[in-house]
Amino acid sequence: MTVHITDLNGMAYVSVAQIAQNMVTKIATNELNFDPFTIYFYAWKDEPVDVISARFDGIIAALQDGDTVVIQSPSWNTIEWDQKFIDRISIYRNIKKVIFVEDIPPLMFESNEYMLPQYIDYYNKADVLILASRKLYDYLRVHGLKQKKVVIQHMWDHISQVNPYIIPKNKKVINFAGDPKKFDFVKDWSSENVKLNVYSEPLEGVNNPNITFTGWQDDPVLINSLRKAGGFGLVWSEEPYWSKYMKMNASYKLSTYLAAGIPLIVNSDTPEKDTIVNKKLGIIADSIDEAVDKVEHMSDMRYNEMKDNIGEFAKLIRGGYFTKRALIEAVFKAQYE
């Protein structure tokens, strides 16, 4: 039996979706001996049946009866494309299909909400699902997902190397790796005692001495920039529809901060909140004002305790262990249970 895994290509260099999928594939192929099926991201609404059939045959040329296929979802082509792809795989005998649900567009964007039944139908074709959280599984069940063998991802990995000579310190700074155009708190930042570092291009019209825009940074640079900045890493949402999704989904940003070795700021609805609290990996805040206040009054002793705990916990994330565990468990559930 060969285990295959799909891999996304063709998106922008800075696409987090592609970066995450490529990382999963690298872990799967380099450490678990999976075979990659490369899927190209493209737009061809009226692609002829014979052309898409030939495309699928090329992608799955190495597939044989009895193999297992891990599909990283979505492909970021259309849901119709994804449906046709899994149907093509299903032509082979005794194929076990695992869908690694990394994002769900109908839950990410309110304009796509109407497509959720199509995605549920797609997930129902899998033998095993890898999902971010138990909350997400329960939500999908309410909306039509059949009872499934499920593996919970818990957290993203973030394969990286850190400079051990850069030690994060208890600086009064909050780091935010996100698009500032989507967040009012960046434009409205008023704290003089706690600075804000934003890892993106400058926001037009914002000239605040308490905000530093670093520009977009490639991953090895970003990880050590965060270490050097110290302080905390913020995982946040203000848009209600996206906030609902974040209560169920795993945040790649969260794992980026942990890989860098800095404590987190998350809200009380974060799926892995209990892990963060119990293992002392960060602080809980349900408003920006609360986050600023806690950072401002953070003692060196408490900060260093969190930093040291993260130093141990981050070995899992930097080493790809969440991904390896999820993939191995999914294959066992598909082939053994």
N, C-alpha and C positions, 0 to 999 in steps of 0.2 A: 504493500500500500504506500502510495505517495500522498503527502499532504501539500496542497497548493494554496497559495494566498494571492489575492488580487492586490495590485499596486497602482496608484494613481500617478499619471504623468500629464504634462501639457498645461498645467495651471501656472500662475505667476510664481516667480522665484520666492516671493514673500508670503505666499499662500500658506496659512497655518494648517488648512485642511490637507494640503499635499505634504507639507513637512511632517505632520503627524502620521499620515499613512506610510510615507517613505520610511519613517523611523520604525514603525511596526514591522514593515516588510524586512528591513535590515536585521532586526532582532530575530525574526522568524527564519530567514534564510541563512544567516551567519551562525546562529546558535542552536536552531532547532531543525535545520536541514530541510525547511520547506522549499517548495518550488514556486517561483513567482509567475503570476499571470499579469502582465502589464496592460492596464486600461488607459487609453488616451482620452482626455477631456476635449470634447469638440461639440460643435453645434451644427446639426444637419437634421432639421425637423422632418423632412420628407425623404429620409434615406431609404432607398429601394430595398425590398425584402432580400433580394439576392445579394446585395452589397453588405447589408448588416449580417447576414448569415455567414458570408465569407469572412467578415471581420471577426465574428465570434469563433469560427473554426480556427482562425489563426491564433487568437488569444489562448484557446484551450487545446492547442494541438497536442500537448503532452498528456492530456487527461486519458485515463484508462478506467475500465470498469472496476468498482470497488475502492476508488480513491476518495479522499476527503478534500473539500474545497472550502477555504475560509474566504468569504466575500467581505471586504471592507466597504461598509455602506455609510453614506451614499457614494456612488461613483461620480456624482456631480454632473452626470449627464441627466437625462430625464428619468422619471420613475418608470415610464414605459420602457425605456432602454434597459433599466435594471430588471424589470419583470421578464423581458425577453431573454436577457442573459441567463438568469437563473433557470428559466424554462429550457434553454439550450443545454445547460449542464445536466438537467434532469433526464435528458434523453438516454444518458449512459446508465447502465445497470448498477444498482447498489452504491450509488454515489451518496455520500453523507455531506450535507450542506450546513455550514456554520455561517451565520451572518453576524459580523462584528459591527454593531450599530454605534458608529462614532458621532454621528449627528443626525438629527431628524428635521429636515427643512420645514415641514408643516408646524412644528413646535417652535422653530427659530423665528419664523416670519409670519406674522398674522395674515398677510396676503396669501400665504400658501396653506392656511389651515384647512381649506376644503379638500386638500389632497391626502389628509391623514388616512381615510379608509383605503386608499390605494397602497399606502405604505404598510398598513396593517396586513392587507392581503399579501403583500410581498414578504413580510416577516413570517407569515403563517406557512410559507413554503420551506422554511428552514427546519432542520432537525434540532439545531441548538442555536440559541442567541447569546451573544455577549453584550450585556447592557451595563450602562454606567452605574446604576443604582437599583435597589429593590423598589424605591419609589417610582422609578421609570417603568419597571415591569408591571407594577400594580396599576399605573395609569393606562398603559397600553392594554392591559387585560380588560379594564372597564370599557375601553373603546373598541373591543372586538378581537383582541389577540387571543388565540387559543392557548390552552395550557401547554407550556413548553419547558424543555430542559434549558436552564438558564445558568450562565456564569456571570457573576458581578465583577465588573472591572475595578471599581473603587476609585482608582486614580490613574491618570496618564503617567507614563514614564517620560523622562527627558534625558536621553543619553548625552552625557557631557563630561568634560574634564574641568576641574576648577584649579585655580592657582592657590595652593595651600598656604602661601605666604601672604595672601590677602585675607584678613580676618574681619568679618562683618562686625561693626561696632554700633553701640546704642546711640546713633545720631538721631536727632529730631527731624526725621525725613520720612515721607511716604513715597514709595515708588509705584508707578502705575504704567504697566505695559499694555496700552490700549489706544484706541482711536479717540482723541479728545473731542472730536466733532460730535460724538454721540453722547457726551456726558456734560451736563450743566455744571457739575461741581468743579470742573477744571476752570471754566469761565468765571465761576463765582468764588474761587478760592480766596479766603480772607485772612487765614492764619499767618501771623508773622513769626510765631515761635516754632511752627512745624512747617518745613518746606515740602514742596511737591516736585518730584522728578517725573517727567512724562517722557516715555521712550517712543517718541514719534516726532514727526516734523512739527514745527511751530504752528500754533493755531492763530489764524489771522484775526487781528483785533485784540489779541491778548498780550499785554505788555506788563506783566506782573513780576516784580523783583523776587517774589517768593516762589515762583515757578521756574523750573529749568526744563527746557525742551532739548533732549539729547539728540534727536533725529533717530531714524530707524537704524538698528544695529543688527549685524549678523550674529548668529547664535553664540559662538565662542566669545565674541566681544561683549554681548549682552550679559551673559552669565557672570563674567568677572566684573563688568561695570556695576551690576547689582551688588556683588560682594563688596566692592570698593565703596559704594554709596552707603551701605549699611541700612539701618532703620528697618522698615517693614515693606512688604509687598501687598498691594491692595487688589482684591478680587471684588468687583463691584458691578452693579447694574442699576439703572434708573428707569428704563423703559418697562412698563408692567408686563407685557407679553414675554419679553426676554427674561425678566426676573422669574416668572413662573417656570420657564424652561431651566434656568440655572438651579432651581430647587431640586431638579431631578438629574441633571447632567454633570459629567466630570469636566472640570475646567483645566485646559492645557496651561493656562496662565498660572494657576495655582501650583502646578508641578514645576513650572519654570522658576518660580520664586524659591521653592523648596530645593530644587537642584542647585540654585545659586547659594543656598545656605542662609537665607534671611527669613525671619518669622513672618507669618501671614496676618492679614486683616481680612476676615470673612464675616458674613452676617449669620444670624442664628438659623437660617433656613438652608445653609450649605449642606449637601448630602453627607459629607465627611466631617461635619462639625464635631461629632463625638470623638472621632480619632484625633482631630486637631486639639481639642480640649484635653482629652485624657493623656495624650502623649506630649502635651505642652509644646505645640508647634506654632502657636500664634495666639491672637486675641480675637474675641467676638465683638462686633460693633454693628448696630443696626441703623446708624446714621453717620454721615461724614463728621459731624461735630463730635459724636461720641468717639470715633476713631482718632480724631485729632487730640482730644483730651487724654485718651489712654496713652497715646504715643508721647505726648508732652510730659506726662507724669510717670513714664516707665522708668523703673530703677535699673541700674546697671546689673544688679544681682539677678533680677528676674529675666532681663533680656539675655544675659549670658547663659542662663539655664535653658531658655528656649533655643538659643543658637547651638548649644552643645547637643541638645536632643535632636535638632534638625540635622546636625552633622552626622549622626548615626542613622537616622531615618532616611536621609537623602541617598544613602548608598543603594537602597532598593530602587529609587527612581533613576539615579544615574546609571545603574547597572541593568535596567530593563526588566526588573523582576516582576512587576505588575503585569506586563505584557506576556512574559514567558509563562507565568502561572495561569493567566486567563486562556492562552492558546492551548497549553497542554491539557488543562482541565476540560476545555471544550472538545478537544479531540477524543479524550477518554469518554466523555459523556456521549459523543456521537457513535463511537465504535464499541464501547464496552457496556454502558448502562442500558 
